[in-house]
Amino acid sequence: MQATNIDTLQEEIDAKKRFIEALSPCRSYADKLALANHLKSLADKEEEYELILESQRVAAVVREHEEQHPPLTEECPICLESICIANQELLVYLVCCGNWLCTSCDDASKRNGSQGMSSCPLCRAELSIDHEEIRNRVKQHAEDGKAWAQFTIGGHYWSGIEGFQVVDKKEALKWFNLAAEQHNAPSMHALACIYEEGLEDYVEKSESKAMSLMREAADLGHTEAQYQLADLMRDHGDEDGAVLYNTLAYGQGQDLRAACMLGNLFALRCNGGLRQSWYRAKYYLELAAQKGYSDAYYVTALIQFEVSDLQYKGMITTDIPGHSSIPIALFWLRKSLGNKRDKADAIEKLEELEKSLKESCANCKKDAKCLPEPMKHCARCKAAWYCGKECQVQHWKDGHKIDCIKQNWK
C-alpha cells in the first residue's frame, strides 16, 4: 500500500511541477498569492513523500538490526503482546509474585477499579502499600534470582534510597553484576556508565568496557543505552554508528532526544549515511519540541525559515498572509527563552525579528514612524503589528488566521 501511495505522490508532484513551470511570470499581488498557493500545495506533497521515505528508512533499520540482534521480548501475561523487557518503563513489576505486566494492562487494571488495583491481577494477592514489606519482598526476589529485582536493589544501594539509607557502592555493584549476567539491559547500562567514569577502590575506568556494555544493552533494545551509545560514537567520529543508534532509540523507544538529534543530523550534516533533508529535520525537531523537549525549541524556530525557503523556492512570503513562517518561528523562539543553553541566542534573534516587524503595518505597509499612534500587535501570536483595527481585521481575513492558529500548538 505504501509503495502505491509513494508512486501516486511522485506522479502528483511531477504534474504539479509542470503546472507551476507553465505559469506566467507574476505581475501583480494576486499572481504572487496564486503562485504561493500552488507552491505550498506542491511542498505539502513533497513533504509527505519525504516522510514516507523516512518511515521506510527507520522501519528498515529497526528490522535489519533486530534480525542481527533479536531484542529480549516476552509476552505480557494478560494481553499476550510481545514486550521488549530491556526497557523497564514498558513494564510494571509486581512485588507480590515477582512477575510483571505491560504498562497498558496496568493502566487498564487501574481504570477498571474505582480505587485502582487492590489485588495482583496475576496471583490475586493483596497489594501492599507498606514500604518495608515491599522492600523486603523485592530483596527476596533478588536473592531468588529475579534480574529486575537485582537491578532494583542495586539501584537502591547505589543511591541510598527506599530504606537503604547507607550508600553501599560495593553492594550495588554486586547486584548489578548478578543482573547483568542474566542479560538484564538496565544493569548493563548502569555498569557501562560506571566503567565510563570509574569508581575509586572498586572499578577502574575503562572506555572499552563501557562501550562494550553500552553496545550490548543497546542491542538488547535499551533506549537510554542506544541514545548514549550514539552520543559516544559521535564523539569518537563514528557517524554511521551515531545515526544507527539514534535511529534505533527513536524507532524502538520513541526517545525525544534521539528525535532531536536526527533532526539536527538531517538539517546540518550529509554524512552518516544521511542526505540533507529540511522536511525530515522539521518533522523530528517539531516532534520533540511539541512533546516538551526544550533543547529542540530553538532549532525548531530556526528551521522554519529554511523550510519556508524550500517550500516557496526562494520567494519571500513573509508579507503574504497565510504563508508566513514568522509566527511559528517566534512561538518557538519565545519557548526557548526557558532553556539556559539557547536563551542568549534566542533573545538576540527575537529582538532582530521583532524590530523588523515593528517597522511597518503588516497589512497596509505604512511606515510606523509616519503613524500618529504606536502600532498594536496581534494579541494571539504577537507576530504582526497593525496601524489600526481595520488593517488587523483585513489581515486576519486575508490569511493571518492560518499563520496565527499555529501559535496554539502545545
C-alpha positions in Angstrom: 0.0 0.0 0.0 2.8 2.5 0.9 4.6 1.7 -2.4 1.4 2.6 -4.3 1.0 5.8 -2.3 4.5 6.9 -2.9 4.2 6.2 -6.6 1.0 8.2 -6.8 2.6 11.0 -4.8 5.5 11.2 -7.2 3.2 11.4 -10.2 1.2 14.2 -8.4 4.5 16.1 -7.6 5.7 15.8 -11.2 2.4 17.0 -12.5 2.3 20.0 -10.1 5.8 21.0 -11.0 4.9 21.0 -14.7 1.9 23.1 -14.0 3.9 25.7 -12.0 6.6 25.9 -14.6 3.9 26.7 -17.2 2.6 29.7 -15.2 3.2 33.2 -16.5 5.5 35.5 -14.6 3.9 37.3 -11.6 2.8 40.8 -12.5 0.6 41.5 -9.5 0.0 40.7 -5.9 -2.9 38.4 -7.0 -0.4 36.5 -9.2 2.1 36.2 -6.4 -0.6 34.9 -4.0 -1.8 32.3 -6.5 1.8 31.2 -7.1 2.3 30.9 -3.3 -0.8 28.7 -3.0 0.5 26.4 -5.8 3.9 26.2 -4.3 2.5 25.4 -0.8 0.4 22.6 -2.4 3.5 21.2 -4.1 5.5 21.5 -0.9 2.9 19.6 1.1 3.1 16.7 -1.3 6.9 16.8 -1.3 7.0 16.8 2.5 4.6 13.8 2.6 6.8 12.0 0.1 9.9 12.6 2.2 8.3 11.5 5.4 7.1 8.2 3.8 10.7 7.6 2.7 11.9 8.3 6.3 9.4 6.0 7.9 10.6 3.3 5.5 14.2 4.0 6.4 13.5 3.8 10.1 11.5 0.6 9.7 14.3 -1.0 7.6 17.0 0.0 10.1 15.0 -1.5 13.0 14.1 -4.6 11.1 17.6 -5.3 10.0 19.1 -4.6 13.4 16.5 -6.9 15.1 17.4 -9.7 12.7 21.0 -9.4 13.7 20.4 -8.7 17.4 16.9 -10.0 18.5 15.7 -7.9 21.4 14.8 -9.7 24.6 11.0 -10.0 24.5 8.4 -11.8 26.5 4.6 -11.9 26.3 2.6 -9.9 28.7 0.7 -12.5 30.8 -2.5 -10.5 30.3 -2.7 -9.1 26.8 -0.1 -11.6 25.3 1.6 -8.7 23.4 5.3 -9.2 22.9 7.1 -6.6 25.0 10.7 -5.6 25.0 11.8 -6.3 28.5 15.0 -4.4 28.1 13.1 -1.2 28.8 11.7 -1.2 32.3 9.5 1.8 31.6 7.3 -0.5 29.5 6.8 -2.9 32.4 5.2 -2.8 35.8 6.7 -5.3 38.3 4.6 -7.0 40.9 6.4 -7.4 44.2 4.0 -10.0 45.5 4.7 -12.7 43.0 7.7 -11.2 41.2 6.0 -11.2 37.8 5.3 -8.3 35.6 2.7 -6.9 33.2 2.9 -4.2 30.5 2.1 -0.6 31.3 -1.0 -0.7 29.1 -2.5 -3.6 31.0 -1.6 -1.9 34.3 -3.3 1.3 33.2 -6.4 -0.7 32.1 -6.5 -2.5 35.5 -6.4 0.8 37.4 -9.1 2.3 35.2 -11.4 -0.7 35.8 -11.1 -0.4 39.5 -12.7 2.7 41.2 -9.8 2.9 43.6 -7.2 1.4 41.4 -5.9 -2.2 41.8 -6.3 -3.6 45.3 -5.0 -7.1 44.4 -2.5 -8.5 42.0 -4.1 -9.3 38.6 -1.9 -12.4 38.4 -1.6 -14.1 41.8 -4.6 -12.2 43.4 -2.6 -11.4 46.5 -3.5 -8.1 48.2 -1.2 -5.3 47.1 0.8 -4.0 49.9 1.5 -0.3 50.4 3.9 -0.8 53.3 7.3 0.3 52.1 9.2 -2.0 54.4 7.2 -5.0 53.3 7.7 -4.0 49.6 11.4 -3.6 50.1 11.7 -7.0 51.8 9.8 -8.7 49.0 11.9 -7.1 46.3 15.1 -8.2 48.1 13.8 -11.7 48.4 13.0 -11.8 44.7 16.6 -10.5 44.1 18.0 -13.3 46.2 15.8 -15.8 44.3 17.5 -14.7 41.1 14.9 -12.3 39.6 17.1 -10.0 37.4 14.7 -7.0 37.6 14.8 -7.2 41.4 18.6 -7.5 41.5 18.8 -4.3 39.4 16.3 -2.5 41.6 18.2 -3.5 44.8 21.5 -2.4 43.1 20.0 1.0 42.4 18.8 1.3 46.0 22.2 0.5 47.4 23.9 2.9 44.8 21.8 5.9 45.8 20.8 5.0 49.4 17.1 5.2 48.8 14.0 3.2 49.7 15.2 2.2 53.1 18.8 1.7 52.2 19.9 4.9 53.8 23.6 4.0 53.8 25.1 4.2 50.3 27.0 1.0 49.6 28.6 1.1 46.1 30.3 -2.3 46.6 26.9 -4.0 47.3 25.3 -2.1 44.4 28.0 -3.5 42.0 27.4 -7.0 43.2 23.7 -6.8 42.4 24.2 -5.0 39.1 26.7 -7.7 38.0 24.4 -10.5 39.1 21.6 -9.0 36.9 23.9 -8.3 34.0 24.9 -12.0 34.0 21.3 -12.7 33.1 21.5 -10.1 30.3 19.5 -7.5 32.2 19.9 -4.5 29.9 19.3 -1.8 32.6 22.1 -3.3 34.7 24.4 -3.5 31.7 23.7 0.2 31.1 24.3 1.1 34.7 27.6 -0.8 34.7 28.6 0.9 31.4 28.1 4.3 33.0 30.2 3.2 36.0 33.1 2.0 33.8 32.9 5.2 31.7 33.8 7.3 34.8 35.4 4.6 37.0 34.7 4.1 40.7 37.5 4.6 43.2 38.6 1.4 45.0 36.2 -0.7 43.1 36.1 -0.1 39.3 39.0 1.1 37.1 37.9 3.4 34.4 37.7 1.6 31.0 36.3 3.2 27.9 36.4 -0.1 26.0 34.5 -1.9 28.8 32.0 0.9 29.0 31.5 0.8 25.2 31.1 -2.9 25.1 28.5 -3.0 27.9 26.6 0.0 26.4 26.5 -1.6 23.0 25.2 -4.9 24.5 22.4 -3.1 26.4 21.6 -1.1 23.3 21.4 -4.1 21.1 19.0 -5.7 23.5 16.7 -2.7 22.9 17.5 -0.5 25.9 16.6 3.0 24.7 18.8 5.0 27.1 21.8 2.9 26.1 21.0 3.4 22.4 21.0 7.2 22.8 24.1 7.3 24.9 26.0 4.9 22.6 25.1 7.1 19.7 26.5 10.1 21.6 29.7 8.2 22.4 30.1 7.1 18.8 29.6 10.7 17.5 32.3 11.9 20.0 34.6 9.2 18.5 33.9 10.2 14.9 31.7 7.2 14.1 28.9 9.0 12.3 27.4 5.8 10.8 27.1 4.3 14.3 25.7 7.5 15.7 23.0 7.6 13.0 22.2 3.9 13.5 21.7 4.0 17.3 19.9 7.4 17.2 17.5 5.8 14.7 17.0 2.7 16.9 16.4 4.9 20.0 13.7 6.7 18.1 12.3 3.8 16.1 12.2 1.3 19.1 11.8 3.7 22.0 10.4 7.0 20.7 13.2 8.8 22.5 12.8 12.6 22.1 16.5 13.3 22.5 17.1 10.9 19.6 14.4 12.6 17.5 16.1 15.9 18.2 19.5 14.6 17.2 18.1 13.1 14.0 16.5 16.4 13.2 19.9 18.1 13.7 21.6 15.5 11.6 19.2 15.9 8.7 19.5 19.7 8.9 23.2 20.2 9.4 25.0 17.2 8.0 25.1 15.0 5.0 27.1 12.2 6.4 26.5 9.0 8.5 24.5 7.7 5.5 22.0 10.5 5.6 21.4 13.2 3.0 20.3 16.7 4.0 16.5 17.0 4.2 14.8 20.0 5.7 11.5 18.2 5.7 12.8 15.3 7.8 14.7 17.7 10.0 11.5 19.7 10.6 9.5 16.5 11.4 11.9 15.3 14.1 12.5 18.7 15.6 8.8 19.6 15.8 8.0 16.2 17.2 10.5 16.7 20.0 9.5 20.3 20.6 5.8 19.6 20.7 6.3 16.9 23.3 8.2 19.3 25.5 11.8 18.6 24.8 13.2 22.1 25.4 16.6 21.5 23.6 14.6 21.3 20.4 12.8 24.7 20.7 15.4 27.0 19.4 16.4 24.8 16.4 12.8 24.3 15.6 12.3 28.0 15.4 15.3 28.5 13.0 14.3 25.6 10.7 11.0 27.3 9.9 12.9 29.8 7.7 14.8 27.1 5.9 11.7 25.1 5.2 9.8 28.2 4.0 12.7 29.0 1.6 12.5 25.4 0.3 8.7 25.4 0.1 8.4 28.7 -1.8 11.5 28.2 -3.9 13.2 31.3 -2.5 10.2 33.5 -2.9 9.7 35.9 0.0 6.3 35.1 1.6 6.6 36.8 4.9 4.3 39.6 3.5 1.7 37.1 2.2 -0.9 36.3 4.8 -1.3 32.6 5.2 2.2 31.8 4.0 4.4 33.4 6.6 6.8 31.4 8.7 7.3 34.3 11.2 4.5 33.5 13.7 5.5 29.9 14.3 9.2 30.8 14.4 8.5 33.5 17.1 6.5 31.0 19.0 9.4 28.5 19.4 11.9 31.3 20.0 9.8 32.5 22.9 9.5 29.0 24.2 13.3 28.6 24.0 13.8 31.5 26.4 13.3 29.0 29.2 16.3 26.9 28.0 19.5 28.2 29.6 21.6 26.8 26.7 19.8 28.7 24.0 18.5 31.8 25.9 21.1 34.3 24.7 20.8 33.3 21.1 17.0 33.3 21.3 16.9 36.8 22.8 19.2 38.1 20.0 17.1 36.5 17.3 13.8 37.7 18.9 15.0 41.3 19.1 16.1 41.2 15.5 12.8 39.8 14.2 10.5 42.0 16.4 12.4 45.1 15.5 11.8 44.4 11.8 8.1 43.6 12.3 7.5 46.8 14.2 8.8 48.9 11.3 5.5 48.9 9.3 1.9 47.8 9.4 1.6 44.1 8.4 -1.4 44.9 6.2 -1.1 48.3 4.6 2.7 48.5 5.0 2.7 52.1 6.3 5.9 53.1 8.0 5.5 53.1 11.8 7.4 56.4 12.0 4.7 58.1 10.0 1.8 57.0 12.1 0.2 59.3 14.7 -0.1 56.5 17.3 2.0 53.4 18.2 1.1 50.2 16.4 -0.6 47.4 18.2 0.3 43.7 17.8 -1.9 40.7 17.3 -2.7 39.6 20.8 -2.7 35.9 20.0 0.6 35.4 18.3 2.4 38.8 18.9 3.9 38.3 15.4 2.1 41.0 13.4 1.8 44.8 14.1 -1.0 47.0 12.8 -1.7 50.7 12.5 -5.4 50.1 13.4 -8.3 47.7 13.8 -9.3 47.9 10.2 -6.0 46.6 9.0 -5.9 43.9 11.6 -9.3 42.6 10.6 -8.5 42.7 6.9 -5.1 41.0 7.5 -6.9 38.2 9.5 -9.4 37.6 6.7 -6.7 37.6 4.1 -4.9 34.7 5.8 -3.2 35.7 9.0 -5.7 33.4 10.8 -3.8 30.5 9.1 -0.4 31.6 10.4 -1.8 32.7 13.8 -3.5 29.4 14.5 -0.1 27.8 14.6 0.6 29.6 17.8 -1.9 27.4 19.6 0.4 24.4 19.3 1.0 22.8 22.7 
